[in-house]
Amino acid sequence: MSLLLVGATRQPGIFLITGNIALFTGCILVWVGLRAFFGRTTEHSSYLLGAAFSTGYVTLIGLNASFNTRSLFCSASLIVMFLLCLQTLLHRTQNERHSRHAYARRMAISGLCLLLAGHLGRVIILSSQSATAQPESLRAIHALTTYLVPLAGTVLFFPALLLMYFERIKDQLLISLGAKQDALETQTRFVEMFSHEYRTPLAIIRTNLDILQHKLQGDRQMMTPNLEKMQRAVGRLVEVAETAVLSDPRENAKIGPITELFGLTEFLQATIGEASEFWSERRPRIELDCQADCQINGDRQLLKTALLNLLDNAIKYGPADSLVALQVLLQGDSVRITINDQGPGIPEHELDLVYGKYYRGSRTRMVAGSGMGLYLVLRIISQHAGGIGLSNRSEGGTCITLTLPLPKQEKGA
């Protein structure tokens, strides 16, 4: 507001011209922001308003218009903007449901009314000055309308805008929290359904596979490999089902690993053997280089799921008879497990994206998959306070690095 009063006794300079145009532009932005806040668009009207004010104000400067004339033009322009803001707020009030939002809006409307009153009073006083000389009694009223009333309106209006904005953010956060709670309830229902509806059919399939294998004595050499592979697949599904049930959030205060102390070398050897049998038709060569045995404290089933996912990827996306090399190294208070494969590798720009849910790399989309493997691995390793890293090998293929913390007795050893 003070920019409009500077230079009453001299020709305005570039600072005053720029300041008044910037002030009016700021009012336009407030109006555009209000409309956007309530889901309404302005199209090109904001540009037209800004261009009209700038053209009119610069024209008055060029014509050497008096200070009163320039002030009348500025106040009239601001009154138009305040009326537009008031119309936006009043239009929304009819649909308001939340009392806190209604309070903030009424506060903003009160501030706009004071701003309008101040500038209307200023227009009236300036118009009366054009016909007669300014009486001494009007100076106090002029000061009141020029300074105090608009100041009071500004003090009410802009904090009310901030209050409405913060209340909107609060509502959005509550909606987001509600959506997450709904998602958790959906997951809980899925676990319940998985527990009651899938475990029984899997047990039936497993039992009938055993019966079928027993009956097919004559074709044993031909049928046994296929039956054994189906049995292993069903066994993995049963393990996943049991892990899901044990991780049911209804049974625990929070979802987390069920930890136990076990030897890493024996665990890796057993998991490698299971992966080799499951992918026997691809004849993978999985080598383990364990320079030092150690024990780790973690959820054996979850870590097995993570490691099998990584081995599955290394075998599935690599050529038949490919080499998958595992190496175990102790590094201070942690153990590092590296898995090197001979697959197609991952483009550099996708190395951070492949951890995303349902994301599939551009070089692996010709092979069946769900895009959930690395997402699950990352969650499981994170639950164990570990880390995972991906990189491309210079000779081809991918290098996966897992880092897991050692228990206290291993750290001191």
C-alpha positions in Angstrom: 0.0 0.0 0.0 2.9 2.4 0.7 4.1 2.2 -2.9 0.9 3.9 -4.0 1.7 7.0 -1.8 5.3 7.5 -2.7 6.0 10.4 -5.0 3.0 12.6 -4.4 4.9 15.8 -5.1 7.2 14.6 -7.9 7.1 12.7 -11.1 7.2 8.9 -10.4 10.4 7.0 -11.2 11.0 3.5 -12.4 11.0 2.2 -8.8 7.4 3.5 -8.2 6.2 2.3 -11.5 7.7 -1.2 -11.1 6.5 -1.4 -7.5 2.8 -0.6 -8.4 2.8 -3.1 -11.2 4.3 -5.7 -9.0 1.8 -5.0 -6.3 -1.1 -5.4 -8.7 0.5 -8.6 -10.2 0.7 -10.0 -6.6 -3.0 -9.4 -6.2 -3.7 -11.2 -9.4 -1.6 -14.2 -8.3 -3.6 -14.3 -5.0 -6.8 -14.4 -7.0 -5.5 -17.1 -9.3 -4.3 -19.1 -6.3 -7.7 -18.8 -4.6 -9.5 -20.1 -7.7 -7.0 -23.0 -8.0 -7.3 -23.8 -4.3 -11.1 -24.3 -4.9 -10.6 -26.2 -8.1 -11.5 -23.4 -10.6 -9.5 -22.2 -13.5 -8.9 -18.6 -14.7 -7.8 -19.3 -18.3 -6.4 -16.1 -19.8 -8.3 -13.5 -17.7 -5.4 -13.1 -15.3 -3.1 -12.0 -18.2 -5.7 -9.6 -19.5 -6.0 -8.0 -16.1 -2.3 -7.6 -15.7 -1.9 -6.2 -19.2 -4.8 -3.8 -18.7 -3.5 -2.4 -15.4 0.1 -2.1 -16.7 -1.0 -0.3 -19.9 -3.4 2.1 -18.1 -0.8 2.9 -15.4 2.0 3.6 -17.8 -0.3 5.6 -20.0 -1.2 7.8 -17.0 2.5 8.3 -16.3 3.1 9.2 -19.9 0.3 11.8 -19.8 1.8 13.4 -16.7 -1.4 12.6 -14.7 -1.6 14.0 -11.2 -1.0 12.0 -8.1 -4.7 11.9 -7.3 -5.5 10.5 -10.7 -2.9 7.8 -10.4 -4.1 6.9 -6.9 -7.7 6.7 -8.1 -6.7 4.4 -10.9 -4.7 2.1 -8.6 -7.4 2.0 -5.9 -10.1 1.3 -8.4 -8.0 -1.5 -9.9 -7.3 -3.0 -6.5 -11.1 -2.8 -5.7 -11.7 -4.9 -8.8 -9.2 -7.6 -7.7 -10.6 -7.6 -4.1 -14.1 -8.1 -5.5 -12.9 -11.0 -7.7 -11.3 -12.6 -4.6 -14.5 -12.0 -2.6 -16.6 -13.6 -5.3 -14.4 -16.7 -5.2 -14.7 -17.0 -1.5 -18.4 -16.4 -1.3 -19.1 -18.9 -4.1 -17.3 -21.7 -2.1 -18.9 -20.9 1.2 -22.2 -22.4 0.1 -20.6 -25.9 -0.1 -18.4 -25.6 3.0 -18.7 -28.5 5.4 -15.8 -28.2 7.8 -16.3 -25.6 10.5 -12.6 -24.8 10.7 -12.5 -24.1 7.0 -15.6 -21.9 7.3 -13.9 -19.9 10.1 -10.8 -19.3 8.0 -12.9 -18.3 5.0 -15.0 -15.9 7.1 -11.8 -14.4 8.4 -10.5 -13.9 4.8 -13.9 -12.4 3.7 -13.7 -9.9 6.7 -10.2 -8.9 5.6 -11.3 -8.4 2.0 -14.2 -6.3 3.2 -11.8 -4.0 5.2 -9.5 -3.7 2.2 -12.5 -2.8 0.0 -13.8 -0.3 2.6 -10.3 1.3 2.8 -9.9 1.7 -0.9 -13.5 2.8 -1.5 -13.1 5.5 1.2 -9.9 6.5 -0.5 -11.6 6.8 -3.9 -14.4 8.9 -2.3 -11.9 11.3 -0.6 -9.7 11.6 -3.7 -12.8 12.3 -5.8 -14.0 15.0 -3.4 -10.5 16.6 -3.5 -10.8 17.0 -7.3 -13.8 19.4 -6.9 -12.8 21.3 -3.8 -9.7 21.9 -1.7 -9.1 19.3 1.0 -10.6 20.4 4.4 -8.5 19.9 7.5 -11.1 17.5 9.0 -10.6 15.1 6.1 -6.9 14.5 6.7 -7.5 12.3 9.6 -10.1 10.3 7.7 -7.7 10.1 4.7 -5.0 8.7 6.9 -7.4 6.2 8.5 -8.6 4.9 5.2 -5.1 4.9 3.7 -3.2 3.2 6.4 -5.2 1.7 9.3 -8.2 0.1 7.6 -6.2 -1.6 4.8 -3.6 -2.7 7.3 -6.3 -4.4 9.4 -7.7 -6.1 6.3 -4.2 -7.3 5.3 -3.6 -8.7 8.9 -6.9 -10.7 8.6 -6.8 -11.7 5.0 -3.3 -13.3 4.5 -3.2 -15.3 7.8 -6.7 -16.6 6.8 -5.2 -17.8 3.5 -2.4 -19.6 5.3 -4.9 -21.2 7.7 -7.0 -22.5 4.8 -3.9 -23.9 3.1 -2.7 -25.7 6.3 -6.2 -27.1 6.9 -6.2 -28.4 3.3 -2.9 -30.1 3.9 -4.2 -31.6 7.1 -7.3 -33.0 5.3 -5.1 -34.4 2.6 -2.9 -36.1 5.2 -5.9 -37.6 6.9 -7.2 -38.9 3.6 -3.8 -40.4 2.8 -3.7 -42.0 6.3 -7.2 -43.4 5.7 -6.1 -44.8 2.4 -3.1 -46.5 4.0 -5.3 -48.0 6.7 -7.7 -49.3 4.1 -4.7 -50.8 2.2 -3.5 -52.5 5.5 -7.0 -53.9 6.1 -7.0 -55.2 2.5 -3.7 -56.9 3.1 -5.0 -58.4 6.4 -8.1 -59.8 4.6 -5.8 -61.2 1.9 -3.7 -62.9 4.6 -6.8 -64.3 6.1 -8.1 -65.6 2.8 -4.6 -67.0 1.9 -4.5 -68.8 5.3 -7.9 -70.4 5.0 -8.4 -70.9 1.3 -4.9 -71.7 -0.1 -3.1 -73.8 2.4 -5.7 -76.7 2.2 -5.7 -77.0 -1.6 -1.9 -76.9 -1.6 -1.8 -79.7 1.0 -4.3 -81.7 -1.2 -2.1 -81.2 -4.3 1.0 -82.2 -2.4 -0.7 -85.4 -1.1 -2.0 -86.4 -4.5 1.4 -85.8 -6.1 2.9 -88.3 -3.6 0.1 -90.8 -4.5 0.6 -90.3 -8.2 4.4 -90.8 -7.9 3.8 -94.0 -5.9 1.4 -95.4 -8.5 3.5 -94.6 -11.6 6.1 -97.2 -10.8 6.4 -98.4 -14.4 7.1 -95.0 -15.8 9.2 -93.9 -12.9 12.3 -92.8 -14.9 10.1 -90.7 -17.2 7.7 -89.1 -14.8 9.8 -88.8 -11.6 11.7 -85.6 -12.6 8.4 -83.7 -13.5 6.7 -84.9 -10.3 9.6 -83.9 -8.2 9.7 -80.5 -9.7 6.0 -80.0 -9.0 6.5 -81.2 -5.5 9.3 -78.6 -5.0 7.1 -75.9 -6.5 4.3 -76.8 -4.1 6.7 -76.9 -1.2 7.8 -73.4 -2.0 4.2 -72.2 -2.1 3.6 -73.8 1.2 6.6 -72.1 2.8 5.4 -68.7 1.4 1.9 -69.3 2.8 3.3 -70.2 6.2 5.5 -67.1 6.2 2.6 -64.9 5.2 0.5 -66.3 8.0 3.3 -65.8 10.6 3.6 -62.2 9.4 -0.1 -61.5 9.9 -0.4 -58.0 11.4 -3.4 -59.1 13.4 -1.2 -61.4 15.5 1.7 -58.9 16.1 1.9 -55.3 17.1 3.9 -54.7 13.9 5.1 -56.7 10.9 8.7 -57.8 11.5 11.1 -60.7 11.2 11.0 -63.6 13.6 14.7 -63.8 14.4 16.9 -66.7 15.3 20.6 -67.4 15.3 21.8 -69.7 12.5 25.0 -70.5 10.5 25.3 -68.6 7.3 27.3 -71.2 5.3 24.9 -74.0 6.0 22.0 -71.7 5.2 23.5 -70.6 1.9 24.3 -74.2 0.9 20.8 -75.4 1.6 19.2 -72.5 -0.3 21.6 -73.0 -3.3 20.7 -76.7 -3.4 17.0 -75.9 -3.4 17.5 -73.3 -6.3 19.6 -75.8 -8.3 16.9 -78.5 -8.0 14.1 -76.1 -8.8 15.9 -75.0 -12.0 17.4 -78.4 -12.9 16.3 -78.2 -16.5 18.6 -75.1 -17.0 21.5 -76.9 -15.4 22.8 -73.9 -13.5 26.3 -73.9 -12.0 26.1 -72.2 -8.6 29.4 -71.8 -6.8 29.8 -70.7 -3.2 33.0 -69.1 -2.0 32.7 -68.7 1.8 36.0 -67.4 3.1 34.8 -67.4 6.7 31.8 -69.0 8.4 29.7 -66.9 10.7 26.3 -66.8 12.3 23.6 -64.2 11.7 20.6 -63.3 13.6 17.5 -63.1 11.4 14.3 -64.6 10.1 15.4 -67.7 8.3 12.3 -68.0 6.1 12.3 -64.4 5.0 16.0 -64.4 4.2 15.5 -67.6 2.3 12.7 -66.0 0.3 15.0 -63.1 -0.5 18.0 -65.2 -1.5 15.8 -67.6 -3.6 14.4 -64.5 -5.5 17.9 -63.4 -6.3 19.0 -66.8 -7.4 15.9 -67.3 -9.4 16.6 -64.0 -11.3 20.2 -65.0 -11.9 19.3 -68.4 -13.3 16.1 -67.4 -15.1 17.5 -64.3 -17.0 20.9 -65.9 -17.7 21.7 -68.5 -20.4 21.4 -72.2 -19.7 24.4 -73.8 -18.0 25.4 -70.3 -16.8 27.6 -69.7 -13.8 26.2 -68.0 -10.7 29.0 -67.1 -8.2 28.3 -66.3 -4.6 31.0 -64.9 -2.3 30.8 -64.2 1.5 33.1 -61.7 3.1 33.3 -60.4 6.7 33.7 -56.6 6.9 33.9 -55.3 10.4 30.5 -55.6 12.1 28.7 -56.9 9.0 28.8 -59.7 6.4 28.7 -59.0 2.7 27.2 -61.5 0.2 27.8 -60.9 -3.5 26.0 -62.7 -6.3 27.5 -62.5 -9.8 25.5 -63.7 -12.7 25.9 -63.9 -16.5 22.5 -62.4 -17.4 21.8 -59.4 -19.7 22.6 -56.8 -17.0 20.5 -53.8 -16.1 20.6 -50.4 -17.9 22.3 -47.8 -15.7 19.2 -45.6 -15.5 17.1 -48.5 -14.2 19.4 -49.6 -11.4 17.4 -47.6 -8.8 14.0 -48.2 -10.5 14.0 -52.0 -10.4 13.3 -52.0 -6.7 9.9 -50.5 -7.4 6.7 -52.5 -7.0 5.7 -54.2 -10.2 8.6 -52.6 -12.1 10.3 -54.8 -14.7 13.6 -54.1 -16.4 13.6 -53.3 -20.2 15.9 -56.3 -20.9 13.8 -58.9 -19.0 10.3 -58.3 -20.3 10.5 -61.2 -22.7 10.7 -63.6 -19.7 7.7 -64.2 -17.5 7.8 -62.3 -14.2 5.7 -60.1 -11.9 8.2 -57.3 -11.0 7.8 -58.0 -7.3 11.1 -59.9 -6.7 13.5 -57.1 -5.9 10.8 -55.1 -4.2 10.4 -58.0 -1.7 14.1 -58.5 -1.4 14.6 -54.8 -0.5 11.9 -54.9 2.1 13.2 -58.1 3.7 16.8 -56.9 3.8 15.7 -53.5 5.2 13.7 -55.3 8.0 17.1 -57.0 8.9 18.8 -53.6 9.1 20.8 -54.5 6.0 21.4 -53.1 2.6 21.3 -54.1 -1.1 23.2 -52.8 -4.1 23.1 -53.5 -7.8 25.8 -52.9 -10.4 26.7 -54.1 -13.8 29.9 -56.2 -14.3 32.4 -55.2 -16.9 32.5 -58.7 -18.3 28.6 -58.8 -18.5 25.9 -59.7 -16.1 24.8 -58.2 -12.8 26.5 -58.0 -9.4 24.2 -58.0 -6.4 25.6 -57.1 -3.0 23.8 -57.9 0.2 25.0 -56.5 3.6 23.7 -57.9 6.9 24.8 -56.9 10.4 26.5 -59.5 12.6 25.3 -60.4 16.1 27.3 -58.9 18.9 29.3 -62.1 19.7 30.4 -62.2 16.0 31.5 -58.6 16.1 33.8 -59.1 19.0 35.3 -62.4 17.6 
